[in-house]
Amino acid sequence: MKLQTSYTFSAAPAQLWPLLFHSKMDDRRPCYFLFGLPKPVECRLADNGEGVGATRECISDKGVIRQTILDWVPEQKLRFALRETDIYFGPCVDAIVETFVLHPVHEKETMITRITEVTLKPGARFWVSLPMWIGLKSIHRYVFNNWKRIAKEAV
């Protein structure tokens, strides 16, 4: 399953780049009608490491997702893969690879495209695909709205 979401921010790539690995979310819920959906709380780099091979952590109210950074091109591209998670959907997933691509539109405007590729275990595909797609889309929008707020407050 592949999911892509794009959003244009009123900020330069240099201002947005750190949000991909160092940002805290607000208290709103990402999706009200899917009870139990993990609410992102924070994303961060573990052990102050950065670059290819470093660990990115996504903290949610349901647990932690640890990811290994595969591509690190400052202000242009960040790609990482799921390494481990203690969140309830872990046993249903074989792999998750996420990519963020920053496209400058104007001097102070940037479009970020987030691509999530999920490989579900064969027995879970029928039951989990639609709820996971809806949940991921909600989380994409929620995170982008938080980054919009953070970027606006930084101006």
Buried (B, 14 or more C-beta within 10 A) or exposed (E): BEBEBEBBBBBBBEBBBEBBBEBEBEEEEBBEEEEEBBBBBEBBBEEEEBEEEBBBBBBBEBBBBBBBBBBBEEBBBBBBBBEEBEBEBEEBBEEBBBBBBBEBEEEEBBBBBBBBBBEBEEEBEEEBBEEBBBBBBBBBBBBBBBBBEBBEEEE
